[in-house]
Amino acid sequence: MSLAAMEPRQWQKPGFLVSTDKKLLSIPSINSAFGLDIIYWTHPVPEDVLKNIIDNSFCLGLYELVSKQNVTKNASITEIRGCDLKQIGFARLVGDGVTFAYFTDLYVLPEYQGLQLGGWVIDCIGEVLNDMPYLRWAMLRTSMEMSQIAYEKRLGMEVLRSGDIKDGPVMMGRRGKAWGSLTCILDPYT
């Protein structure tokens, strides 16, 4: 199954929701978060650019359920859309949606950190990746030891050692034109 063909999914904990329904995402909230110092790997972009990024990615939104109404564990997406949701986190996967997924831009707003919500989003991504029967590679880049440990534990990821081409494949990359104006070191775990 491809990411594009997946029906929106949701996961709930008391008071919180993770959903892959892009209709729930708040572009202004995401852009505002991208402007925070703690989310150092990116910066806000024009809203039409962010909408294009979202449209071309598989996204997960993390929300606080601030509605007075009680949302059941098996609530439908329609019922959830009727709730008062506050977007407090985000993550996305980019790639071909079938064989390759690059995990990036995971954040949880600072006032919600320490509640195990970032780890929960990683677990939800793990479920999505496990449902991709033709997945060859899931990758990410991190520069934080805490993140590395979390990704090893929760997603079964390993550090890809890069060495001489004679020893096997090497991880390669190239900086884009935006490197000077945007920080491109991606650390999606906060």
Sequence and secondary structure as in RCSB ss.txt:
>XXXX:A:sequence
MSLAAMEPRQWQKPGFLVSTDKKLLSIPSINSAFGLDIIYWTHPVPEDVLKNIIDNSFCLGLYELVSKQNVTKNA
SITEIRGCDLKQIGFARLVGDGVTFAYFTDLYVLPEYQGLQLGGWVIDCIGEVLNDMPYLRWAMLRTSMEMSQIA
YEKRLGMEVLRSGDIKDGPVMMGRRGKAWGSLTCILDPYT
>XXXX:A:secstr
  TTTS   EEEETTEEEE  GGG  HHHHHHHHTSTTSTT     HHHHHHHHHTSEEEEEEEE  SS   TT 
 HHHHHTS EEEEEEEEEEE SSSEEEEEEEEE GGGTTSSHHHHHHHHHHHHHHT TT  EEE     HHHHHH
HHHHH         GGGS        GGGGTS        
